[in-house]
Amino acid sequence: MIKTSLFTDKDISFDDYKSEIIHDYKTVVLSRECSILGRREVFLGKGKFGIFGDGKELPQIVLNRFFKNGDFRSGYYRDQTLLMAQGLLTPDNFFAALYAHTDLKYEPMSGGRQMGAHFSTRSIDKNGEWLNLMKQKNHSSDVSPTGSQMPRLVGLAYSSKIYRELEIKKSKYFSDNGNEIAWGTIGNASTSEGMFFEAINAAGVLQIPMITSIWDDEYGISVSNELQTTKSSISEVLLGFERTSKKNGFEILTVNGWDYPALVRAYAKAEKLARINHIPVIIHVKELTQPLGHSSSGSHERYKSTSRLKWEKEYDCILKFKEWILINGLSDKETLSVIDREAIEIAKKSKIESWKNYQNPIKKELENFNSYLSKIIISNPELLSVTEAKKSINNHDSIGYKEILSAGRSILPDIALFNDTNSINFKKYINKLLKELQPKFSSNLYTKNTDFEVIPPKYPKNPKIVDGRIIIRDNFDKLLTKIDNLIIFGEDCGKIGGVNQGLEGLQNIHSEIRVSDTGIREATIIGQGIGMALRGLRPIAEIQYLDYILYCIQILSDDLASLHYRSNAQQHAPLIVRTRGHRLEGIWHSGSPMAAMIHLLRGIYILTPRNMTIAAGMYNSLLKINQPAILIETLNAYRLKEKLPMNIGKFTSPIGEIEVLKNGEDITIITYGATVQLVLKASELLKEKNIDVEVIDLQTLIPFDKSKNIRESLKKTNKLLIVDEDMPGGASAYILQQLLDHQDIYTLLDSEPKLLSAKEHRPPYGTDGDYFTKPNINDIFEISYGLMNESNPDKYSSLD
């Protein structure tokens, strides 16, 4: 036995060492052959788009040697070799993803929802319960937007710090004393994104076990490093983040991506620093190539010089690996040539088998379709459109469900003219097929297990009257005491207890790590929360004001909102985002961009409590389920007086249910958040004019009135006014759409529904600015009065 292995300090025989090297060689060669064939399949029209990991194989096979069970990756669409090395991506899986096979058995990453090369592993079972993440290598679900893997990476690494510093009872599925590394991968060009620098800065401050590999092939599609990065070198740019003997920072390593032993040394050093000492590491992997170009969209020969293309052939990392193996006597040319040929055959076989597996259920459905059409043709031979449809759809070597349904639905108008059994059965078949297939593409946007017991707040005979912020503060105190994996963080959350004192004194009680301050870095605050939630923690990430949600709206939309959907219910991140907003003072402290959030953040609950008691109850409710949510506290309500419940920390608020605050017979007024108080005050003035309005607080925009109680109100009043302080066509339009499409209110209305919102511009500073640009009591009164004037002009004279 000799100490020969590059990967371990343990004694190992030379034959075993050679076997390890040859195994690595087989993996990288097979990965490359899959890339080559995958590109061809796209050009043949079998795949819609191809993006592959060619030229990045060698550093990934080395990284794999140091990736342990329990570790997490947050990477991007070049990392196929790593997953192949871990046995998480077979050639069959690779091609199934290229064909968008919707069966998770064949395409385990997303069931065809993501384009190929977007990887993930299952973290939860079919019931939404956590798997033991310490028994597997974990990959957080990839996203395409460049740099977007970085904010989440911070949270994945930060979780190890939390698990090391805190004693959390039920942590065995998630950590072994915080020894897990979060491995990040990113392309050199994507390091130009602001999120990259924000994430690097955050990791340097936090000192977390995060190893970031930068795959540098000197291009970002066609744009070279000269135009991407100062000094054409990201590691040079990052030197200010490098640690010294006196100050914390990053260990920064540079290594050529074709140099196998140098890669092993670099990753061995990085792993030791990160895993044991929680020192973040950047590995700049240089001199990589891209033999197939950026993607199937075009050839790199269009923008690379002849000399560059020649160099890329000579320094192909697999070729260099092969040379190193031969020079060191670890194999011979004939053996490696056999491996090369075997890899080609394996890839070809997988391609053929995967295509067959993808087409088989579709072709079986085509047989059913043909059977129905044949019967119609026999019973109604005059229907030439049916004969033509059958002829056309069977004139293809390959077919998708789209072609079957499109053909079937296009002839429905002709078939509808006949009421014979065959025609009726065909219509039923098409509708049934559409209904059966839709979930393959549209399910799992929200988590399923969202039931909880609604426990109302209880009050003593003489309840204490306090500022609303006290209820929030005391509720968080109770939650932090009983939920040991609850972490609250954000700008000014710790030392001063929040800008509105909702966390006052809680850092002193529960520790700096459980109630912590962050820098001004909204995107990575959210990313930090996503990563923590992916590792079994219950984070509440605070964005100081609703106006600042725009800083992190991209990561909320592209990552958090789509996670459960894009992973096909295989991952969830029950992050709670705490913020405050609506009317206050000034352009950037009184915004209410609800429509932007509603439309960009489907997949996240959006909760809009009118007071702090309801808000506290909603936090309690959210911590009983695993659904990500944004809770918007009403900014001008922290000092408003409320009764202090005696069951603080225990009561829960319903989610997705309205509350009727005032019963009425004449008009239904729907609102939420800060405008609730205005509507209630207007309703009192209207009552003086014998107008009896029903006031409904939506309480949550997503989910929306699950019990459909608004329809019951409109059955009485037949008149509708929607009040919100978003811009015209914003949340008010969404509310109306929900009522028209899902509660069928059109036939209940005697008058045109009225929508009252803010002006199209940002609200100006000052009380007058608020009055002229946001809905006010006079506006609500006059529009309501106008509805009554329209229905009974003799009783209610026009105000015009």
C-alpha positions in Angstrom: 0.0 0.0 0.0 1.3 3.4 -0.9 0.1 7.0 -0.5 -0.6 7.7 -4.1 -4.1 9.0 -4.4 -4.5 12.7 -5.0 -7.9 12.6 -3.3 -7.1 11.2 0.2 -4.4 10.9 2.8 -5.3 7.2 3.3 -3.1 4.5 1.9 -4.3 3.1 -1.4 -2.9 0.6 -3.9 -1.7 1.8 -7.2 -4.2 -0.3 -9.0 -7.1 1.2 -7.0 -5.7 4.7 -7.7 -5.6 3.9 -11.4 -9.2 2.6 -11.2 -10.3 6.0 -9.7 -8.6 7.9 -12.5 -10.0 5.7 -15.3 -13.5 6.0 -13.7 -13.1 9.8 -13.9 -12.0 9.5 -17.5 -15.0 7.4 -18.4 -17.3 9.9 -16.9 -15.9 13.0 -18.7 -15.8 11.2 -22.0 -19.4 10.0 -21.7 -20.5 13.5 -20.6 -18.9 15.0 -23.8 -20.5 12.4 -26.1 -23.9 13.2 -24.6 -23.3 16.9 -25.3 -22.3 16.2 -28.9 -25.3 14.0 -29.6 -27.6 16.4 -27.7 -26.6 19.2 -30.0 -27.3 17.1 -33.0 -30.8 16.1 -31.7 -31.7 19.8 -31.4 -30.6 20.4 -35.0 -32.7 17.4 -36.0 -35.7 19.0 -34.4 -36.2 16.5 -31.6 -35.1 19.0 -28.9 -36.1 22.6 -28.8 -32.9 24.0 -27.4 -29.6 22.6 -26.2 -27.1 24.0 -23.7 -24.4 21.7 -22.5 -21.4 21.3 -20.2 -18.8 20.6 -22.9 -15.3 22.0 -22.0 -16.1 22.1 -18.3 -15.9 18.4 -17.6 -12.5 18.1 -15.9 -12.9 20.6 -13.0 -16.4 19.1 -12.3 -15.1 15.6 -12.0 -12.5 16.9 -9.6 -15.0 18.9 -7.6 -17.1 15.8 -7.2 -14.3 14.1 -5.3 -14.8 16.6 -2.5 -18.6 16.9 -2.6 -20.0 15.0 0.4 -23.4 13.8 1.4 -25.3 16.7 3.0 -23.5 19.3 0.8 -25.5 21.5 -1.5 -24.8 22.9 -4.9 -26.3 26.2 -6.3 -25.0 26.2 -9.9 -26.1 26.6 -13.4 -26.5 24.9 -16.8 -22.9 23.8 -17.4 -22.7 21.3 -14.5 -23.9 18.0 -16.1 -20.6 16.2 -15.5 -20.8 16.8 -11.8 -24.2 15.2 -11.6 -23.2 12.4 -13.9 -20.2 11.7 -11.6 -22.6 11.6 -8.6 -24.9 9.1 -10.3 -27.7 11.7 -10.3 -27.9 12.2 -14.0 -27.8 9.2 -16.4 -27.4 9.5 -20.2 -31.1 8.4 -20.4 -32.1 11.3 -18.0 -29.9 13.7 -20.1 -31.8 13.0 -23.3 -35.2 12.8 -21.6 -34.7 16.4 -20.4 -33.7 17.4 -24.0 -37.0 16.0 -25.2 -39.0 17.5 -22.3 -40.3 14.2 -21.1 -43.0 14.9 -18.5 -42.5 11.7 -16.6 -40.3 12.1 -13.5 -39.3 8.5 -13.8 -37.4 9.4 -16.9 -36.7 13.0 -16.4 -36.1 13.3 -12.6 -34.9 16.9 -12.5 -38.2 18.7 -13.3 -40.4 16.3 -15.3 -39.8 18.3 -18.5 -40.6 21.7 -17.1 -37.1 23.0 -17.3 -34.9 22.9 -20.5 -32.0 20.5 -20.4 -29.0 21.1 -18.2 -31.1 22.6 -15.3 -30.5 20.3 -12.4 -32.0 19.5 -9.0 -32.5 16.7 -6.5 -35.5 15.8 -4.6 -35.7 17.3 -1.0 -39.2 16.4 -0.1 -41.4 13.4 -0.5 -44.7 13.3 -2.3 -46.5 14.4 0.9 -44.2 17.4 1.2 -42.3 16.0 4.1 -38.5 16.5 4.3 -36.2 13.7 3.1 -33.0 13.1 5.0 -30.7 15.5 3.2 -27.7 14.2 5.0 -27.9 10.9 3.1 -27.7 12.5 -0.3 -25.8 15.0 -2.4 -28.1 18.0 -2.8 -28.6 20.3 -5.8 -30.9 23.3 -5.4 -33.1 23.7 -8.5 -31.3 25.6 -11.2 -32.5 28.8 -12.8 -31.5 30.3 -16.2 -31.0 34.0 -15.3 -27.3 34.6 -15.1 -26.0 35.2 -11.6 -29.3 34.2 -9.9 -27.8 31.2 -8.3 -25.6 33.4 -6.1 -28.1 34.9 -3.6 -29.4 31.4 -2.8 -25.9 30.1 -2.4 -25.3 32.6 0.4 -28.3 31.1 2.3 -27.3 27.5 1.7 -23.8 28.2 3.2 -25.1 30.4 6.0 -27.3 27.5 7.1 -24.2 25.6 8.1 -23.1 28.5 10.3 -26.5 28.5 12.0 -26.4 24.7 12.5 -22.9 24.9 14.0 -23.7 27.8 16.4 -27.2 26.8 17.5 -28.6 23.7 19.1 -31.6 22.9 16.9 -33.5 19.8 18.0 -34.7 18.4 14.8 -31.6 19.0 12.6 -30.3 15.5 11.9 -31.9 15.6 8.4 -30.2 18.8 7.6 -26.7 19.1 9.2 -23.9 17.5 11.0 -22.7 20.3 13.2 -22.6 22.7 10.3 -19.9 20.7 8.4 -21.7 21.0 5.0 -20.3 23.1 2.2 -22.4 25.1 -0.3 -20.8 24.7 -3.7 -21.5 27.4 -6.2 -20.7 27.4 -9.9 -20.9 30.4 -12.2 -19.6 31.3 -15.7 -17.0 34.0 -16.0 -19.3 36.4 -17.8 -22.1 36.1 -15.2 -19.7 37.4 -12.6 -20.4 40.8 -14.2 -23.9 40.7 -12.6 -24.5 42.9 -9.6 -25.9 39.9 -7.7 -22.6 38.1 -7.9 -20.7 40.9 -6.2 -23.5 41.4 -3.6 -23.3 37.7 -2.8 -19.6 37.6 -2.6 -19.6 40.6 -0.2 -22.3 39.0 2.0 -20.4 35.7 2.2 -17.2 37.5 3.1 -19.0 39.4 5.9 -20.7 36.3 7.2 -17.7 33.9 6.9 -19.6 30.9 5.7 -18.5 27.6 4.1 -19.1 28.6 0.5 -16.9 27.5 -2.4 -17.6 29.4 -5.6 -16.1 27.9 -8.8 -15.9 30.3 -11.7 -15.8 28.4 -15.0 -13.8 30.8 -17.2 -13.7 30.1 -20.9 -13.0 33.8 -21.6 -16.4 34.5 -23.3 -20.0 35.3 -22.4 -21.6 34.0 -25.6 -19.8 36.2 -28.1 -18.4 38.9 -25.7 -14.8 38.3 -24.6 -13.4 38.9 -21.1 -12.0 42.3 -22.3 -15.5 43.7 -22.4 -16.8 41.7 -19.5 -14.3 42.2 -16.7 -11.9 44.8 -15.5 -8.3 43.6 -16.2 -10.0 40.6 -18.0 -9.7 38.6 -14.8 -12.3 38.1 -12.2 -9.8 36.8 -9.7 -7.8 40.0 -10.0 -10.8 42.1 -9.5 -11.7 40.2 -6.4 -8.4 40.6 -4.7 -9.8 43.2 -2.3 -12.0 40.4 -0.9 -8.9 38.2 -0.1 -8.3 37.4 3.5 -5.1 38.5 5.3 -3.5 37.5 8.6 -5.4 40.3 10.3 -8.7 40.5 8.5 -11.3 37.9 7.4 -12.2 37.5 3.8 -12.0 34.9 1.0 -9.3 32.4 0.1 -8.9 33.0 -3.6 -7.4 30.3 -5.7 -6.6 30.2 -9.5 -6.1 27.1 -11.5 -6.1 26.0 -15.1 -9.2 23.9 -16.0 -7.2 21.4 -18.0 -4.6 20.6 -15.2 -6.0 17.6 -13.4 -3.5 17.4 -10.5 -3.5 21.1 -10.0 -7.3 21.1 -9.8 -7.2 18.3 -7.2 -4.8 20.3 -5.1 -6.9 23.4 -5.4 -10.2 21.7 -4.5 -8.6 19.8 -1.6 -7.4 23.0 -0.1 -10.7 24.7 -0.6 -12.7 21.9 0.9 -10.5 21.8 4.1 -10.8 25.6 4.6 -14.5 25.7 4.0 -15.7 22.5 5.7 -13.5 22.8 8.9 -13.0 26.5 9.3 -16.0 28.0 7.5 -13.7 30.2 5.3 -15.4 31.1 2.0 -13.3 30.2 -1.1 -13.3 31.4 -4.7 -11.7 29.1 -7.2 -11.1 30.8 -10.5 -10.8 28.0 -13.0 -9.2 29.4 -16.1 -8.3 28.3 -19.6 -11.5 26.4 -20.2 -13.0 25.9 -23.6 -16.3 25.5 -25.2 -15.9 23.1 -28.1 -19.6 23.1 -29.1 -20.1 26.8 -28.6 -22.4 28.6 -26.2 -25.5 26.6 -27.1 -27.5 25.2 -30.0 -28.4 28.8 -31.0 -25.2 29.3 -33.1 -21.6 28.4 -33.7 -18.7 30.0 -31.8 -16.8 30.1 -35.1 -18.7 33.3 -35.9 -16.9 35.2 -33.2 -13.7 33.4 -32.2 -10.4 33.9 -34.1 -8.7 31.0 -35.9 -5.9 31.1 -33.4 -8.3 30.9 -30.5 -10.2 28.0 -32.0 -6.8 26.2 -32.6 -5.8 26.8 -29.0 -9.2 25.5 -27.7 -8.6 22.2 -29.6 -5.1 21.8 -28.2 -6.2 22.7 -24.6 -9.5 20.8 -24.5 -9.6 19.6 -20.9 -10.4 16.0 -21.8 -7.5 15.8 -24.3 -5.1 17.2 -21.6 -6.5 14.7 -19.1 -5.8 11.9 -21.6 -2.3 13.1 -22.1 -1.7 13.3 -18.4 -3.0 9.7 -17.9 -0.7 8.4 -20.6 2.4 10.3 -19.4 1.9 9.0 -15.9 1.4 5.4 -17.0 -2.1 5.2 -15.6 -3.4 3.6 -18.8 -2.5 3.1 -22.4 -3.9 4.4 -25.7 -5.7 1.3 -26.7 -7.6 1.1 -23.4 -8.6 4.8 -23.6 -9.6 4.4 -27.2 -11.9 1.5 -26.1 -13.4 3.8 -23.5 -13.9 6.5 -26.1 -15.8 4.1 -28.4 -17.9 2.7 -25.5 -18.9 6.2 -24.5 -20.1 6.9 -28.1 -22.2 3.7 -28.1 -23.6 4.3 -24.6 -24.7 7.8 -25.6 -26.2 6.6 -28.8 -28.1 3.8 -27.1 -29.4 6.2 -24.5 -30.5 8.7 -27.1 -32.5 6.0 -29.0 -34.0 4.5 -25.8 -34.9 7.9 -24.4 -36.6 9.0 -27.5 -38.6 5.8 -27.6 -39.6 6.2 -24.0 -40.7 9.8 -24.7 -42.7 8.9 -27.8 -44.4 5.6 -26.6 -47.2 7.2 -24.5 -47.8 9.8 -27.1 -48.1 7.3 -29.9 -50.4 5.2 -27.7 -52.6 8.2 -27.4 -52.4 8.7 -31.1 -53.9 5.2 -31.5 -56.8 6.2 -29.3 -57.2 9.4 -31.3 -57.2 7.5 -34.6 -59.7 5.0 -33.2 -62.2 7.8 -32.4 -61.7 9.5 -35.8 -62.2 6.2 -37.7 -65.5 5.7 -36.0 -66.6 9.2 -36.9 -65.5 8.8 -40.5 -67.6 5.6 -40.8 -70.7 7.2 -39.3 -70.3 10.6 -40.9 -68.3 10.2 -44.2 -69.3 13.6 -45.3 -67.1 15.2 -42.6 -64.1 15.7 -44.9 -62.3 17.7 -42.2 -62.1 14.7 -40.0 -60.6 12.5 -42.8 -58.1 15.2 -43.6 -57.1 15.6 -39.9 -56.5 11.9 -39.5 -54.4 11.8 -42.7 -52.3 14.9 -41.6 -51.6 13.8 -38.1 -50.4 10.4 -39.1 -48.0 11.8 -41.7 -45.2 12.4 -39.1 -42.4 10.2 -37.7 -42.6 11.9 -34.4 -45.5 13.7 -32.7 -46.4 15.5 -29.5 -49.6 15.9 -27.5 -50.0 19.3 -29.0 -50.5 17.9 -32.5 -53.1 15.5 -31.2 -55.1 18.0 -29.2 -54.7 20.8 -31.8 -56.0 18.5 -34.5 -58.9 17.3 -32.3 -59.9 20.7 -31.2 -59.8 22.2 -34.7 -62.4 19.8 -35.9 -64.7 20.1 -32.9 -66.9 22.8 -34.6 -67.6 20.5 -37.5 -68.3 17.5 -35.2 -70.5 19.6 -32.9 -73.1 19.7 -35.7 -73.7 16.0 -35.2 -75.2 14.4 -32.1 -74.5 10.8 -32.9 -72.8 8.6 -30.3 -69.4 8.7 -32.0 -69.3 12.5 -32.2 -70.4 12.9 -28.6 -67.8 10.4 -27.4 -65.1 12.2 -29.4 -65.9 15.5 -27.7 -65.8 13.9 -24.3 -62.5 12.2 -25.2 -60.8 15.5 -26.2 -62.1 17.3 -23.1 -61.0 14.5 -20.9 -57.5 14.3 -22.5 -57.0 18.0 -22.1 -58.0 17.8 -18.5 -55.7 14.8 -17.8 -52.7 16.3 -19.5 -52.9 19.9 -18.1 -51.5 19.0 -14.7 -48.3 17.7 -16.3 -47.6 21.3 -17.3 -49.5 23.4 -14.8 -49.5 21.7 -11.4 -47.6 22.4 -8.2 -47.4 26.2 -8.3 -48.3 26.3 -4.6 -47.6 23.7 -1.9 -50.5 21.4 -1.1 -50.4 20.9 2.6 -51.7 24.4 3.7 -54.4 23.4 6.2 -54.1 24.6 9.7 -56.5 25.3 12.6 -57.7 28.8 12.8 -57.5 30.0 16.5 -59.0 33.4 17.1 -57.3 35.8 19.5 -58.6 35.7 23.1 -59.0 38.8 25.3 -59.5 39.3 29.0 -62.4 41.3 30.3 -60.4 44.4 30.4 -57.7 44.0 27.7 -54.6 46.1 27.7 -54.6 48.7 24.9 -51.2 49.0 23.2 -49.5 50.2 20.1 -49.8 47.7 17.2 -46.1 47.2 17.2 -46.2 45.7 20.7 -48.4 42.9 19.5 -46.0 42.1 16.6 -43.0 42.3 19.0 -44.5 40.1 21.7 -45.7 37.6 19.1 -42.2 37.3 17.6 -40.8 36.8 21.1 -43.2 33.9 21.7 -42.4 32.4 18.3 -38.6 32.6 18.8 -39.0 31.0 22.2 -40.9 27.9 21.0 -39.6 27.5 17.4 -35.8 26.8 17.7 -35.1 26.9 14.0 -36.8 30.3 13.5 -34.4 33.0 12.3 -35.3 36.7 11.7 -32.9 38.9 9.8 -32.7 42.1 7.7 -31.6 45.7 7.7 -31.8 47.2 11.2 -33.6 44.1 12.6 -31.1 43.3 15.3 -29.5 46.0 17.4 -32.4 48.6 17.2 -35.2 46.0 16.8 -36.4 47.3 13.4 -37.2 50.7 12.1 -40.7 50.4 13.6 -39.6 48.6 16.7 -41.4 45.3 15.9 -38.4 43.4 17.1 -37.4 45.7 20.0 -35.1 44.0 22.5 -35.4 40.6 20.9 -31.8 40.3 19.8 -30.7 40.7 23.5 -33.1 37.9 24.5 -32.6 35.4 21.7 -29.0 36.1 20.4 -27.5 37.9 17.5 -27.7 35.0 15.1 -31.4 34.5 15.7 -32.4 38.2 15.3 -29.7 39.7 13.1 -28.8 42.7 11.2 -27.7 42.6 7.6 -26.2 45.0 5.2 -28.2 46.9 2.6 -28.5 44.1 0.2 -32.1 43.1 -0.6 -31.4 40.5 -3.3 -29.1 38.5 -1.0 -31.4 39.0 2.0 -34.0 37.1 -0.1 -31.4 34.6 -1.4 -30.2 34.1 2.1 -33.7 33.2 3.2 -34.3 30.9 0.2 -31.1 28.9 1.0 -32.0 28.7 4.6 -35.5 27.5 3.9 -34.1 24.9 1.5 -32.1 23.4 4.4 -34.9 23.0 6.9 -34.7 26.4 8.7 -37.7 28.7 9.1 -36.4 32.1 8.1 -38.2 35.4 8.2 -36.4 37.8 5.9 -37.2 41.5 6.3 -37.2 43.9 3.4 -37.4 47.3 5.2 -40.0 48.9 3.0 -42.4 47.6 0.3 -40.8 50.2 -2.1 -37.5 48.3 -1.8 -39.0 45.0 -3.0 -38.0 46.1 -6.5 -34.4 45.4 -5.5 -35.2 41.8 -5.0 -38.2 41.3 -7.2 -36.1 39.4 -9.8 -34.9 36.8 -7.3 -38.3 36.5 -5.8 -39.8 35.9 -9.2 -37.2 33.8 -10.9 -36.2 31.7 -7.9 -38.6 31.6 -5.0 -41.9 31.9 -6.8 -41.1 29.3 -9.4 -39.3 26.8 -7.1 -42.1 24.4 -6.2 -43.4 24.5 -9.8 -40.1 24.2 -11.7 -38.9 21.3 -9.4 -42.3 19.7 -9.9 -43.0 19.6 -6.2 -39.6 18.1 -5.4 -38.3 21.1 -3.5 -39.8 23.8 -1.4 -38.5 26.9 0.4 -41.1 28.1 3.0 -39.5 31.5 3.3 -41.5 34.3 5.0 -40.7 37.8 3.7 -41.7 40.5 6.1 -42.1 44.0 4.8 -44.2 47.1 5.3 -45.8 49.5 3.0 -48.7 51.4 1.4 -49.3 55.1 2.3 -46.9 57.1 4.3 -44.8 60.0 2.9 -42.8 60.4 -0.3 -42.1 58.8 -3.6 -40.1 55.9 -2.2 -41.8 55.4 1.1 -45.5 55.2 0.2 -45.6 52.9 -2.8 -47.9 50.0 -3.2 -46.7 48.1 -6.3 -49.2 45.3 -5.8 -49.9 44.5 -9.4 -46.2 44.0 -10.1 -46.0 41.6 -7.2 -49.2 39.8 -8.0 -48.2 39.1 -11.6 -44.5 38.4 -11.0 -44.8 36.4 -7.9 -47.4 33.7 -8.6 -46.3 30.8 -6.4 -45.9 33.1 -3.4 -48.7 34.0 -1.0 -49.2 37.8 -0.8 -50.8 38.7 2.5 -52.1 42.2 3.3 -53.3 42.5 6.9 -55.0 45.7 8.0 -53.7 45.7 11.5 -51.0 44.1 13.6 -53.1 41.5 15.4 -54.1 40.0 12.1 -50.5 40.3 10.9 -49.2 38.4 14.0 -51.8 35.7 13.5 -50.7 35.3 9.9 -47.1 34.8 10.9 -48.3 32.1 13.3 -50.3 30.5 10.5 -47.5 30.6 8.0 -45.2 28.9 10.4 -47.6 25.9 10.5 -47.3 25.4 6.7 -44.6 25.1 4.1 -45.7 27.8 1.7 -43.5 30.9 0.9 -45.2 34.2 1.5 -44.8 37.9 1.6 -46.5 39.7 4.4 -47.0 43.4 4.0 -47.6 45.1 7.3 -49.5 48.4 7.1 -46.9 51.1 7.5 -49.1 53.7 9.2 -50.5 51.2 11.8 -47.6 50.6 14.1 -48.8 53.3 16.5 -52.5 52.7 16.2 -54.0 51.2 19.3 -55.1 47.6 19.5 -56.2 45.2 22.2 -53.4 42.9 23.4 -54.5 39.2 23.0 -53.9 36.9 26.0 -53.0 34.0 23.7 -50.2 35.8 21.9 -48.0 33.5 19.8 -50.8 30.9 19.6 -53.7 32.5 17.7 -53.8 32.2 13.9 -55.3 34.3 11.2 -57.1 32.7 8.2 -55.3 32.8 4.9 -57.3 33.2 1.7 -60.5 34.2 3.5 -62.2 37.6 3.5 -63.7 39.4 6.5 -66.9 41.3 6.3 -66.3 44.3 8.5 -69.6 46.0 8.0 -72.8 44.5 6.7 -74.8 46.4 4.1 -77.5 46.1 1.5 -76.6 48.8 -1.1 -73.0 48.5 -2.3 -70.2 46.0 -1.8 -66.9 47.8 -1.2 -63.8 45.6 -1.4 -60.4 46.8 -0.1 -57.4 45.7 1.9 -54.4 47.0 3.8 -54.2 50.7 4.6 -57.3 51.7 2.7 -59.6 49.6 5.0 -59.8 52.4 7.6 -60.6 55.0 4.9 -63.4 52.8 3.6 -64.8 52.3 7.1 -64.8 56.0 7.7 -66.4 56.7 4.3 -69.1 54.1 5.1 -70.1 56.1 8.2 -70.6 59.2 6.1 -72.5 57.2 3.5 -74.8 55.9 6.3 -75.7 59.5 7.1 -77.0 59.7 3.5 -79.0 56.5 3.9 -76.5 54.5 1.8 -75.8 51.2 3.5 -72.5 49.7 2.2 -71.0 46.3 2.9 -67.3 46.6 3.7 -65.1 43.6 2.9 -61.4 43.3 3.8 -59.7 40.9 1.4 -56.9 40.3 3.9 -54.9 38.3 1.3 -54.5 38.9 -2.4 -53.0 35.4 -3.0 -54.8 33.2 -2.2 -57.9 35.1 -3.1 -61.2 34.5 -1.3 -61.1 30.7 -1.4 -64.6 30.4 -0.1 -66.0 32.7 -2.7 -67.9 34.8 -0.1 -67.7 38.0 -2.2 -70.3 36.5 -4.5 -72.7 36.1 -1.6 -72.3 39.8 -0.8 -73.0 40.8 -4.4 -76.1 38.7 -4.5 -77.5 41.3 -2.0 -76.1 44.5 -3.2 -75.6 44.1 -7.0 -73.1 46.9 -7.0 -69.4 46.8 -6.7 -66.6 49.2 -5.7 -63.0 48.1 -5.5 -60.6 50.4 -3.6 -56.9 50.0 -3.6 -53.8 52.3 -3.7 -52.0 50.6 -6.5 -51.9 52.3 -9.9 -54.8 52.1 -12.3 -55.2 48.7 -13.8 -53.2 47.2 -11.0 -54.4 45.2 -8.1 -58.0 46.4 -8.6 -58.0 44.9 -12.1 -56.7 41.6 -10.7 -59.4 41.6 -8.0 -62.1 42.2 -10.7 -60.6 39.5 -12.9 -60.7 37.0 -10.0 -64.4 37.9 -9.4 -65.4 37.6 -13.0 -63.5 34.5 -13.8 -63.8 32.5 -10.6 -67.0 33.8 -8.9 -69.1 34.5 -12.0 -70.3 37.9 -10.7 -71.2 39.5 -14.1 -74.8 38.4 -13.9 -75.2 39.8 -10.4 -74.2 43.3 -11.2 -76.9 46.0 -11.9 -74.2 48.7 -12.5 -70.8 48.9 -14.1 -68.2 47.8 -11.4 -66.2 50.8 -10.2 -62.4 50.7 -9.5 -60.8 53.4 -7.4 -57.0 53.4 -7.3 -54.1 55.8 -7.0 -52.8 58.0 -9.8 -50.5 56.7 -12.5 -47.4 58.4 -11.0 -45.5 57.8 -7.8 -47.1 59.5 -4.8 -45.5 62.9 -4.0 -44.2 63.9 -0.6 -46.5 65.5 2.0 -50.1 65.3 3.2 -51.5 67.1 0.2 -49.6 64.8 -2.1 -51.2 61.8 -0.5 -54.6 63.4 -0.7 -54.4 64.2 -4.4 -52.8 60.9 -5.6 -54.1 58.1 -3.3 -57.8 57.2 -2.7 -59.3 59.3 0.0 -62.5 59.4 2.0 -64.1 61.9 -0.3 -63.3 59.8 -3.4 -64.8 56.7 -1.8 -67.9 58.6 -0.8 -68.5 60.2 -4.1 -68.0 57.1 -6.2 -70.4 55.2 -3.9 -72.9 58.0 -4.0 -72.6 58.0 -7.8 -73.5 54.3 -8.0 -76.7 55.1 -5.9 -77.5 58.1 -8.1 -77.3 55.8 -11.2 -79.7 53.3 -9.7 -82.1 55.9 -8.0 -81.5 59.4 -9.3 -84.7 60.7 -7.7 -83.5 59.8 -4.2 -79.7 60.5 -4.7 -79.2 63.7 -6.7 -76.1 64.0 -8.8 -73.0 65.5 -7.2 -71.7 66.8 -10.5 
